[in-house]
Amino acid sequence: MSAPEPDLTAAQLVEEIKKLRVSDLVLSTVTTLAQLAYAKLEESSRDLEQARLAIDTIQALLPTLEGHLPAELGRDLGKMLADLKLAYAAAAAGTAVE
């Protein structure tokens, strides 16, 4: 078993933050929001208000990623958003999406 990593100092943390790309953080945020939206659309944990907020936020963030992602990934994210909107509509109507 290896020893646990030592905690980063404040200076090391600042250096790690400087290495981050904003587009990577936005992409991570979009995918996290999508996961949350799908979870909020599940019948057992349905919260349409929170799902709608996540969907609207994804819709607002996606245009900011244009030109910062491969075109195929951009298309996949657009499809994911469309699928989420369909799932939301079905949940709001009380039906299931297949």
N, CA, C and O atoms as a printed pandas DataFrame, in Angstrom:
     atom_number atom_name residue_name chain_id  residue_number  x_coord  y_coord  z_coord
0              1         N          MET        A               1    0.839   -1.160    0.000
1              2        CA          MET        A               1    0.000    0.000    0.000
2              3         C          MET        A               1    0.894    1.236    0.000
3              4         O          MET        A               1    1.854    1.316    0.766
4              5         N          SER        A               2    0.575    2.194   -0.859
5              6        CA          SER        A               2    1.401    3.395   -0.931
6              7         C          SER        A               2    0.959    4.407    0.116
7              8         O          SER        A               2   -0.174    4.389    0.598
8              9         N          ALA        A               3    1.884    5.278    0.447
9             10        CA          ALA        A               3    1.601    6.308    1.438
10            11         C          ALA        A               3    0.641    7.331    0.838
11            12         O          ALA        A               3    0.696    7.590   -0.365
12            13         N          PRO        A               4   -0.230    7.913    1.645
13            14        CA          PRO        A               4   -1.148    8.932    1.124
14            15         C          PRO        A               4   -0.382   10.161    0.647
15            16         O          PRO        A               4    0.684   10.492    1.166
16            17         N          GLU        A               5   -0.945   10.821   -0.345
17            18        CA          GLU        A               5   -0.333   12.045   -0.862
18            19         C          GLU        A               5   -0.381   13.127    0.212
19            20         O          GLU        A               5   -1.398   13.283    0.889
20            21         N          PRO        A               6    0.711   13.877    0.373
21            22        CA          PRO        A               6    0.663   14.963    1.350
22            23         C          PRO        A               6   -0.282   16.059    0.853
23            24         O          PRO        A               6   -0.472   16.238   -0.351
24            25         N          ASP        A               7   -0.866   16.784    1.799
25            26        CA          ASP        A               7   -1.747   17.887    1.423
26            27         C          ASP        A               7   -0.946   18.943    0.676
27            28         O          ASP        A               7    0.223   19.189    0.974
28            29         N          LEU        A               8   -1.596   19.556   -0.293
29            30        CA          LEU        A               8   -0.942   20.619   -1.048
30            31         C          LEU        A               8   -0.847   21.877   -0.191
31            32         O          LEU        A               8   -1.749   22.188    0.587
32            33         N          THR        A               9    0.232   22.571   -0.344
33            34        CA          THR        A               9    0.347   23.868    0.312
34            35         C          THR        A               9   -0.479   24.864   -0.493
35            36         O          THR        A               9   -0.897   24.574   -1.614
36            37         N          ALA        A              10   -0.704   26.016    0.075
37            38        CA          ALA        A              10   -1.469   27.048   -0.621
38            39         C          ALA        A              10   -0.781   27.434   -1.935
39            40         O          ALA        A              10   -1.451   27.625   -2.950
40            41         N          ALA        A              11    0.524   27.546   -1.922
41            42        CA          ALA        A              11    1.272   27.911   -3.128
42            43         C          ALA        A              11    1.160   26.826   -4.196
43            44         O          ALA        A              11    1.024   27.126   -5.382
44            45         N          GLN        A              12    1.217   25.568   -3.773
45            46        CA          GLN        A              12    1.091   24.468   -4.728
46            47         C          GLN        A              12   -0.314   24.440   -5.321
47            48         O          GLN        A              12   -0.483   24.177   -6.512
48            49         N          LEU        A              13   -1.302   24.706   -4.507
49            50        CA          LEU        A              13   -2.677   24.738   -4.983
50            51         C          LEU        A              13   -2.860   25.845   -6.017
51            52         O          LEU        A              13   -3.516   25.638   -7.038
52            53         N          VAL        A              14   -2.289   27.004   -5.762
53            54        CA          VAL        A              14   -2.357   28.114   -6.714
54            55         C          VAL        A              14   -1.714   27.714   -8.035
55            56         O          VAL        A              14   -2.249   28.022   -9.100
56            57         N          GLU        A              15   -0.588   27.040   -7.981
57            58        CA          GLU        A              15    0.096   26.601   -9.202
58            59         C          GLU        A              15   -0.751   25.591   -9.975
59            60         O          GLU        A              15   -0.796   25.635  -11.204
60            61         N          GLU        A              16   -1.416   24.692   -9.271
61            62        CA          GLU        A              16   -2.284   23.711   -9.928
62            63         C          GLU        A              16   -3.472   24.396  -10.588
63            64         O          GLU        A              16   -3.871   24.022  -11.691
64            65         N          ILE        A              17   -4.034   25.388   -9.927
65            66        CA          ILE        A              17   -5.157   26.139  -10.489
66            67         C          ILE        A              17   -4.730   26.873  -11.750
67            68         O          ILE        A              17   -5.496   26.944  -12.712
68            69         N          LYS        A              18   -3.526   27.416  -11.761
69            70        CA          LYS        A              18   -3.027   28.133  -12.934
70            71         C          LYS        A              18   -2.911   27.232  -14.148
71            72         O          LYS        A              18   -2.975   27.711  -15.281
72            73         N          LYS        A              19   -2.741   25.928  -13.929
73            74        CA          LYS        A              19   -2.605   24.975  -15.033
74            75         C          LYS        A              19   -3.948   24.619  -15.673
75            76         O          LYS        A              19   -3.994   24.139  -16.806
76            77         N          LEU        A              20   -5.023   24.854  -14.950
77            78        CA          LEU        A              20   -6.351   24.491  -15.454
78            79         C          LEU        A              20   -6.741   25.339  -16.652
79            80         O          LEU        A              20   -6.392   26.516  -16.746
80            81         N          ARG        A              21   -7.470   24.715  -17.563
81            82        CA          ARG        A              21   -8.053   25.449  -18.689
82            83         C          ARG        A              21   -9.513   25.707  -18.356
83            84         O          ARG        A              21  -10.215   24.809  -17.891
84            85         N          VAL        A              22   -9.967   26.920  -18.589
85            86        CA          VAL        A              22  -11.349   27.282  -18.299
86            87         C          VAL        A              22  -12.305   26.404  -19.099
87            88         O          VAL        A              22  -13.346   25.992  -18.586
88            89         N          SER        A              23  -11.961   26.119  -20.344
89            90        CA          SER        A              23  -12.847   25.289  -21.164
90            91         C          SER        A              23  -13.022   23.895  -20.570
91            92         O          SER        A              23  -14.098   23.308  -20.680
92            93         N          ASP        A              24  -11.982   23.361  -19.945
93            94        CA          ASP        A              24  -12.101   22.054  -19.299
94            95         C          ASP        A              24  -13.049   22.124  -18.103
95            96         O          ASP        A              24  -13.839   21.207  -17.879
96            97         N          LEU        A              25  -12.971   23.194  -17.349
97            98        CA          LEU        A              25  -13.853   23.366  -16.202
98            99         C          LEU        A              25  -15.304   23.543  -16.658
99           100         O          LEU        A              25  -16.215   22.981  -16.049
100          101         N          VAL        A              26  -15.522   24.310  -17.714
101          102        CA          VAL        A              26  -16.879   24.509  -18.225
102          103         C          VAL        A              26  -17.435   23.177  -18.730
103          104         O          VAL        A              26  -18.592   22.848  -18.467
104          105         N          LEU        A              27  -16.623   22.418  -19.448
105          106        CA          LEU        A              27  -17.056   21.105  -19.933
106          107         C          LEU        A              27  -17.407   20.191  -18.765
107          108         O          LEU        A              27  -18.430   19.508  -18.801
108          109         N          SER        A              28  -16.587   20.172  -17.752
109          110        CA          SER        A              28  -16.851   19.366  -16.561
110          111         C          SER        A              28  -18.156   19.799  -15.895
111          112         O          SER        A              28  -18.942   18.962  -15.450
112          113         N          THR        A              29  -18.379   21.096  -15.830
113          114        CA          THR        A              29  -19.601   21.627  -15.238
114          115         C          THR        A              29  -20.825   21.202  -16.043
115          116         O          THR        A              29  -21.847   20.821  -15.473
116          117         N          VAL        A              30  -20.721   21.267  -17.364
117          118        CA          VAL        A              30  -21.834   20.864  -18.232
118          119         C          VAL        A              30  -22.174   19.393  -18.018
119          120         O          VAL        A              30  -23.348   19.042  -17.898
120          121         N          THR        A              31  -21.174   18.539  -17.968
121          122        CA          THR        A              31  -21.451   17.115  -17.804
122          123         C          THR        A              31  -22.005   16.821  -16.404
123          124         O          THR        A              31  -22.867   15.956  -16.251
124          125         N          THR        A              32  -21.523   17.522  -15.400
125          126        CA          THR        A              32  -22.058   17.352  -14.050
126          127         C          THR        A              32  -23.512   17.807  -13.990
127          128         O          THR        A              32  -24.352   17.138  -13.387
128          129         N          LEU        A              33  -23.805   18.936  -14.612
129          130        CA          LEU        A              33  -25.186   19.430  -14.651
130          131         C          LEU        A              33  -26.104   18.440  -15.363
131          132         O          LEU        A              33  -27.244   18.237  -14.944
132          133         N          ALA        A              34  -25.615   17.830  -16.430
133          134        CA          ALA        A              34  -26.431   16.841  -17.152
134          135         C          ALA        A              34  -26.734   15.645  -16.257
135          136         O          ALA        A              34  -27.863   15.155  -16.232
136          137         N          GLN        A              35  -25.738   15.178  -15.531
137          138        CA          GLN        A              35  -25.962   14.060  -14.617
138          139         C          GLN        A              35  -26.985   14.433  -13.542
139          140         O          GLN        A              35  -27.862   13.636  -13.210
140          141         N          LEU        A              36  -26.868   15.630  -13.008
141          142        CA          LEU        A              36  -27.825   16.095  -12.003
142          143         C          LEU        A              36  -29.225   16.226  -12.591
143          144         O          LEU        A              36  -30.208   15.851  -11.952
144          145         N          ALA        A              37  -29.315   16.752  -13.795
145          146        CA          ALA        A              37  -30.626   16.914  -14.433
146          147         C          ALA        A              37  -31.301   15.563  -14.614
147          148         O          ALA        A              37  -32.482   15.408  -14.302
148          149         N          TYR        A              38  -30.552   14.584  -15.117
149          150        CA          TYR        A              38  -31.133   13.255  -15.289
150          151         C          TYR        A              38  -31.571   12.677  -13.940
151          152         O          TYR        A              38  -32.624   12.046  -13.847
152          153         N          ALA        A              39  -30.775   12.889  -12.907
153          154        CA          ALA        A              39  -31.141   12.390  -11.575
154          155         C          ALA        A              39  -32.422   13.067  -11.085
155          156         O          ALA        A              39  -33.267   12.424  -10.463
156          157         N          LYS        A              40  -32.563   14.349  -11.361
157          158        CA          LYS        A              40  -33.753   15.088  -10.920
158          159         C          LYS        A              40  -34.983   14.723  -11.743
159          160         O          LYS        A              40  -36.106   15.027  -11.340
160          161         N          LEU        A              41  -34.789   14.081  -12.881
161          162        CA          LEU        A              41  -35.912   13.654  -13.707
162          163         C          LEU        A              41  -36.380   12.241  -13.372
163          164         O          LEU        A              41  -37.456   11.826  -13.802
164          165         N          GLU        A              42  -35.579   11.504  -12.609
165          166        CA          GLU        A              42  -35.988   10.158  -12.210
166          167         C          GLU        A              42  -37.220   10.254  -11.313
167          168         O          GLU        A              42  -37.337   11.154  -10.482
168          169         N          GLU        A              43  -38.122    9.316  -11.502
169          170        CA          GLU        A              43  -39.380    9.356  -10.753
170          171         C          GLU        A              43  -39.159    9.353   -9.247
171          172         O          GLU        A              43  -39.878   10.032   -8.514
172          173         N          SER        A              44  -38.171    8.594   -8.782
173          174        CA          SER        A              44  -37.930    8.470   -7.343
174          175         C          SER        A              44  -37.357    9.745   -6.717
175          176         O          SER        A              44  -37.459    9.936   -5.505
176          177         N          SER        A              45  -36.764   10.606   -7.521
177          178        CA          SER        A              45  -36.158   11.830   -6.985
178          179         C          SER        A              45  -36.544   13.053   -7.810
179          180         O          SER        A              45  -35.780   14.014   -7.904
180          181         N          ARG        A              46  -37.726   13.010   -8.405
181          182        CA          ARG        A              46  -38.148   14.059   -9.347
182          183         C          ARG        A              46  -38.213   15.437   -8.694
183          184         O          ARG        A              46  -38.833   15.637   -7.650
184          185         N          ASP        A              47  -37.546   16.372   -9.358
185          186        CA          ASP        A              47  -37.576   17.782   -8.969
186          187         C          ASP        A              47  -37.457   18.565  -10.277
187          188         O          ASP        A              47  -36.361   18.901  -10.727
188          189         N          LEU        A              48  -38.612   18.843  -10.869
189          190        CA          LEU        A              48  -38.616   19.467  -12.194
190          191         C          LEU        A              48  -38.007   20.859  -12.193
191          192         O          LEU        A              48  -37.397   21.271  -13.180
192          193         N          GLU        A              49  -38.167   21.580  -11.106
193          194        CA          GLU        A              49  -37.586   22.930  -11.035
194          195         C          GLU        A              49  -36.060   22.864  -11.110
195          196         O          GLU        A              49  -35.436   23.640  -11.833
196          197         N          GLN        A              50  -35.466   21.940  -10.365
197          198        CA          GLN        A              50  -34.014   21.801  -10.383
198          199         C          GLN        A              50  -33.527   21.244  -11.724
199          200         O          GLN        A              50  -32.479   21.654  -12.223
200          201         N          ALA        A              51  -34.279   20.319  -12.301
201          202        CA          ALA        A              51  -33.911   19.776  -13.618
202          203         C          ALA        A              51  -33.932   20.882  -14.657
203          204         O          ALA        A              51  -33.024   20.977  -15.483
204          205         N          ARG        A              52  -34.958   21.716  -14.623
205          206        CA          ARG        A              52  -35.077   22.826  -15.583
206          207         C          ARG        A              52  -33.912   23.800  -15.421
207          208         O          ARG        A              52  -33.360   24.280  -16.411
208          209         N          LEU        A              53  -33.540   24.090  -14.178
209          210        CA          LEU        A              53  -32.410   24.992  -13.937
210          211         C          LEU        A              53  -31.126   24.415  -14.525
211          212         O          LEU        A              53  -30.347   25.136  -15.149
212          213         N          ALA        A              54  -30.906   23.129  -14.330
213          214        CA          ALA        A              54  -29.712   22.489  -14.888
214          215         C          ALA        A              54  -29.729   22.549  -16.417
215          216         O          ALA        A              54  -28.713   22.857  -17.039
216          217         N          ILE        A              55  -30.870   22.259  -17.014
217          218        CA          ILE        A              55  -30.998   22.274  -18.481
218          219         C          ILE        A              55  -30.763   23.682  -19.017
219          220         O          ILE        A              55  -30.031   23.866  -19.989
220          221         N          ASP        A              56  -31.379   24.667  -18.389
221          222        CA          ASP        A              56  -31.199   26.055  -18.837
222          223         C          ASP        A              56  -29.744   26.497  -18.711
223          224         O          ASP        A              56  -29.240   27.224  -19.567
224          225         N          THR        A              57  -29.076   26.068  -17.662
225          226        CA          THR        A              57  -27.670   26.424  -17.465
226          227         C          THR        A              57  -26.793   25.769  -18.517
227          228         O          THR        A              57  -25.884   26.405  -19.050
228          229         N          ILE        A              58  -27.057   24.509  -18.821
229          230        CA          ILE        A              58  -26.312   23.829  -19.891
230          231         C          ILE        A              58  -26.504   24.572  -21.197
231          232         O          ILE        A              58  -25.547   24.808  -21.934
232          233         N          GLN        A              59  -27.749   24.941  -21.481
233          234        CA          GLN        A              59  -28.048   25.652  -22.723
234          235         C          GLN        A              59  -27.297   26.990  -22.785
235          236         O          GLN        A              59  -26.869   27.410  -23.860
236          237         N          ALA        A              60  -27.143   27.638  -21.665
237          238        CA          ALA        A              60  -26.408   28.910  -21.625
238          239         C          ALA        A              60  -24.904   28.707  -21.780
239          240         O          ALA        A              60  -24.223   29.535  -22.386
240          241         N          LEU        A              61  -24.383   27.602  -21.232
241          242        CA          LEU        A              61  -22.935   27.374  -21.258
242          243         C          LEU        A              61  -22.421   26.808  -22.582
243          244         O          LEU        A              61  -21.297   27.107  -22.986
244          245         N          LEU        A              62  -23.231   25.993  -23.262
245          246        CA          LEU        A              62  -22.731   25.340  -24.477
246          247         C          LEU        A              62  -22.185   26.309  -25.525
247          248         O          LEU        A              62  -21.132   26.032  -26.099
248          249         N          PRO        A              63  -22.842   27.415  -25.796
249          250        CA          PRO        A              63  -22.274   28.331  -26.808
250          251         C          PRO        A              63  -20.895   28.868  -26.436
251          252         O          PRO        A              63  -20.106   29.202  -27.320
252          253         N          THR        A              64  -20.596   28.956  -25.148
253          254        CA          THR        A              64  -19.293   29.470  -24.740
254          255         C          THR        A              64  -18.171   28.489  -25.068
255          256         O          THR        A              64  -17.002   28.872  -25.122
256          257         N          LEU        A              65  -18.526   27.228  -25.285
257          258        CA          LEU        A              65  -17.517   26.211  -25.590
258          259         C          LEU        A              65  -17.213   26.108  -27.083
259          260         O          LEU        A              65  -16.237   25.466  -27.471
260          261         N          GLU        A              66  -18.037   26.731  -27.922
261          262        CA          GLU        A              66  -17.800   26.663  -29.366
262          263         C          GLU        A              66  -16.402   27.176  -29.689
263          264         O          GLU        A              66  -15.988   28.239  -29.226
264          265         N          GLY        A              67  -15.694   26.402  -30.487
265          266        CA          GLY        A              67  -14.336   26.750  -30.856
266          267         C          GLY        A              67  -13.291   26.269  -29.858
267          268         O          GLY        A              67  -12.091   26.392  -30.106
268          269         N          HIS        A              68  -13.737   25.727  -28.739
269          270        CA          HIS        A              68  -12.810   25.247  -27.718
270          271         C          HIS        A              68  -12.861   23.729  -27.563
271          272         O          HIS        A              68  -12.130   23.150  -26.759
272          273         N          LEU        A              69  -13.732   23.095  -28.344
273          274        CA          LEU        A              69  -13.902   21.642  -28.293
274          275         C          LEU        A              69  -13.877   21.077  -29.702
275          276         O          LEU        A              69  -14.177   21.792  -30.658
276          277         N          PRO        A              70  -13.526   19.809  -29.845
277          278        CA          PRO        A              70  -13.660   19.178  -31.159
278          279         C          PRO        A              70  -15.125   19.231  -31.601
279          280         O          PRO        A              70  -16.026   19.133  -30.769
280          281         N          ALA        A              71  -15.364   19.383  -32.893
281          282        CA          ALA        A              71  -16.721   19.507  -33.431
282          283         C          ALA        A              71  -17.594   18.320  -33.029
283          284         O          ALA        A              71  -18.769   18.494  -32.707
284          285         N          GLU        A              72  -17.027   17.121  -33.048
285          286        CA          GLU        A              72  -17.811   15.928  -32.701
286          287         C          GLU        A              72  -18.306   15.997  -31.255
287          288         O          GLU        A              72  -19.449   15.636  -30.974
288          289         N          LEU        A              73  -17.466   16.450  -30.356
289          290        CA          LEU        A              73  -17.868   16.576  -28.963
290          291         C          LEU        A              73  -18.962   17.631  -28.818
291          292         O          LEU        A              73  -19.906   17.454  -28.047
292          293         N          GLY        A              74  -18.830   18.713  -29.553
293          294        CA          GLY        A              74  -19.857   19.754  -29.539
294          295         C          GLY        A              74  -21.200   19.210  -30.000
295          296         O          GLY        A              74  -22.234   19.529  -29.412
296          297         N          ARG        A              75  -21.193   18.388  -31.054
297          298        CA          ARG        A              75  -22.430   17.762  -31.537
298          299         C          ARG        A              75  -23.000   16.819  -30.484
299          300         O          ARG        A              75  -24.211   16.790  -30.261
300          301         N          ASP        A              76  -22.128   16.046  -29.836
301          302        CA          ASP        A              76  -22.577   15.124  -28.795
302          303         C          ASP        A              76  -23.225   15.878  -27.633
303          304         O          ASP        A              76  -24.240   15.439  -27.092
304          305         N          LEU        A              77  -22.647   16.993  -27.259
305          306        CA          LEU        A              77  -23.218   17.791  -26.178
306          307         C          LEU        A              77  -24.558   18.390  -26.585
307          308         O          LEU        A              77  -25.476   18.475  -25.769
308          309         N          GLY        A              78  -24.672   18.803  -27.833
309          310        CA          GLY        A              78  -25.947   19.313  -28.337
310          311         C          GLY        A              78  -27.023   18.236  -28.314
311          312         O          GLY        A              78  -28.171   18.503  -27.957
312          313         N          LYS        A              79  -26.647   17.021  -28.697
313          314        CA          LYS        A              79  -27.592   15.901  -28.655
314          315         C          LYS        A              79  -27.976   15.586  -27.211
315          316         O          LYS        A              79  -29.140   15.315  -26.919
316          317         N          MET        A              80  -27.006   15.623  -26.318
317          318        CA          MET        A              80  -27.290   15.385  -24.911
318          319         C          MET        A              80  -28.312   16.392  -24.397
319          320         O          MET        A              80  -29.239   16.024  -23.674
320          321         N          LEU        A              81  -28.147   17.659  -24.768
321          322        CA          LEU        A              81  -29.083   18.696  -24.339
322          323         C          LEU        A              81  -30.470   18.434  -24.911
323          324         O          LEU        A              81  -31.467   18.565  -24.202
324          325         N          ALA        A              82  -30.543   18.066  -26.182
325          326        CA          ALA        A              82  -31.837   17.761  -26.798
326          327         C          ALA        A              82  -32.499   16.578  -26.095
327          328         O          ALA        A              82  -33.704   16.602  -25.844
328          329         N          ASP        A              83  -31.723   15.549  -25.778
329          330        CA          ASP        A              83  -32.259   14.377  -25.076
330          331         C          ASP        A              83  -32.768   14.761  -23.683
331          332         O          ASP        A              83  -33.807   14.276  -23.236
332          333         N          LEU        A              84  -32.025   15.634  -23.008
333          334        CA          LEU        A              84  -32.451   16.096  -21.688
334          335         C          LEU        A              84  -33.772   16.855  -21.776
335          336         O          LEU        A              84  -34.654   16.684  -20.933
336          337         N          LYS        A              85  -33.900   17.690  -22.796
337          338        CA          LYS        A              85  -35.143   18.449  -22.973
338          339         C          LYS        A              85  -36.319   17.508  -23.215
339          340         O          LYS        A              85  -37.408   17.726  -22.686
340          341         N          LEU        A              86  -36.103   16.469  -24.008
341          342        CA          LEU        A              86  -37.154   15.483  -24.246
342          343         C          LEU        A              86  -37.519   14.751  -22.961
343          344         O          LEU        A              86  -38.698   14.535  -22.680
344          345         N          ALA        A              87  -36.517   14.371  -22.188
345          346        CA          ALA        A              87  -36.765   13.675  -20.929
346          347         C          ALA        A              87  -37.505   14.588  -19.961
347          348         O          ALA        A              87  -38.375   14.133  -19.218
348          349         N          TYR        A              88  -37.167   15.856  -19.966
349          350        CA          TYR        A              88  -37.865   16.824  -19.107
350          351         C          TYR        A              88  -39.329   16.932  -19.515
351          352         O          TYR        A              88  -40.224   16.889  -18.671
352          353         N          ALA        A              89  -39.562   17.073  -20.808
353          354        CA          ALA        A              89  -40.939   17.190  -21.295
354          355         C          ALA        A              89  -41.750   15.954  -20.923
355          356         O          ALA        A              89  -42.908   16.064  -20.520
356          357         N          ALA        A              90  -41.146   14.790  -21.057
357          358        CA          ALA        A              90  -41.840   13.558  -20.706
358          359         C          ALA        A              90  -42.115   13.508  -19.201
359          360         O          ALA        A              90  -43.199   13.106  -18.780
360          361         N          ALA        A              91  -41.143   13.912  -18.401
361          362        CA          ALA        A              91  -41.335   13.904  -16.949
362          363         C          ALA        A              91  -42.423   14.894  -16.550
363          364         O          ALA        A              91  -43.254   14.600  -15.691
364          365         N          ALA        A              92  -42.414   16.055  -17.170
365          366        CA          ALA        A              92  -43.423   17.071  -16.857
366          367         C          ALA        A              92  -44.819   16.585  -17.259
367          368         O          ALA        A              92  -45.810   16.925  -16.613
368          369         N          ALA        A              93  -44.886   15.796  -18.318
369          370        CA          ALA        A              93  -46.173   15.265  -18.772
370          371         C          ALA        A              93  -46.540   13.983  -18.036
371          372         O          ALA        A              93  -47.651   13.473  -18.183
372          373         N          GLY        A              94  -45.612   13.465  -17.250
373          374        CA          GLY        A              94  -45.863   12.244  -16.504
374          375         C          GLY        A              94  -45.750   10.970  -17.314
375          376         O          GLY        A              94  -46.350    9.952  -16.968
376          377         N          THR        A              95  -44.976   11.023  -18.401
377          378        CA          THR        A              95  -44.758    9.847  -19.233
378          379         C          THR        A              95  -43.288    9.470  -19.201
379          380         O          THR        A              95  -42.454   10.235  -18.716
380          381         N          ALA        A              96  -42.975    8.306  -19.710
381          382        CA          ALA        A              96  -41.578    7.820  -19.738
382          383         C          ALA        A              96  -41.040    7.942  -21.146
383          384         O          ALA        A              96  -41.763    7.728  -22.119
384          385         N          VAL        A              97  -39.755    8.290  -21.250
385          386        CA          VAL        A              97  -39.068    8.332  -22.545
386          387         C          VAL        A              97  -38.367    7.004  -22.733
387          388         O          VAL        A              97  -37.677    6.528  -21.831
388          389         N          GLU        A              98  -38.538    6.402  -23.904
389          390        CA          GLU        A              98  -37.867    5.126  -24.187
390          391         C          GLU        A              98  -36.658    5.336  -25.042
391          392         O          GLU        A              98  -35.967    4.375  -25.381
